[in-house]
């Protein structure tokens, strides 16, 4: 049916519904209909960057949020796709969403785009993809992001002023802490907006192994 409708050149493939402002491509990407996405992208006049009216998410962001790897790959093959467009509500990009939720395969795909910006911040709280990955203990994704020379490993959020290292230390993610400390340009002594360091956050939560990694002079015996 979609193929039949797209055969009519008077059909506008970018027409959005009146309630949520969702285009056919947005719906197909969200729901994992890869065949429909292919058909829509085959139309020369389809706009792959149209965001919906409710959340301001592009089709790429919808596909990433729903972990539809095949559709993300199809969209990223388009030269005219913008992989860095954040949602207008909550402000997350496709990369930050994938990093936050542990979708490692999607993170790999997104990082292969020449124009991806791994340091794009969330408009609401200033979080980056690396910060989300470190905070949630997504070690594989932390490693992928730290392999990039253009990553800023010290970028802090705007609510607490905490770096990826500080969040990893506070949440007890030892693997992420080790990975971050492996970067020469990570600053472990950075203080958050309350004046607290990563070491002090780890100490307040009783993470003795992380205190040891962060150089506590006399931490309790690691457990």
Secondary structure as UniProt FT lines:
FT   HELIX           2..6
FT   TURN            9..10
FT   TURN            13..14
FT   TURN            18..20
FT   HELIX           24..31
FT   HELIX           34..41
FT   TURN            44..45
FT   TURN            48..49
FT   HELIX           59..65
FT   TURN            66..67
FT   HELIX           69..76
FT   TURN            79..80
FT   TURN            83..84
FT   HELIX           94..101
FT   HELIX           104..111
FT   TURN            114..115
FT   TURN            118..119
FT   TURN            123..125
FT   HELIX           129..135
FT   TURN            136..137
FT   HELIX           139..146
FT   TURN            149..150
FT   TURN            153..154
FT   TURN            158..160
FT   HELIX           164..171
FT   HELIX           174..181
FT   TURN            184..185
FT   TURN            188..189
FT   TURN            193..194
FT   HELIX           198..205
FT   HELIX           208..213
FT   TURN            214..215
FT   TURN            217..218
//
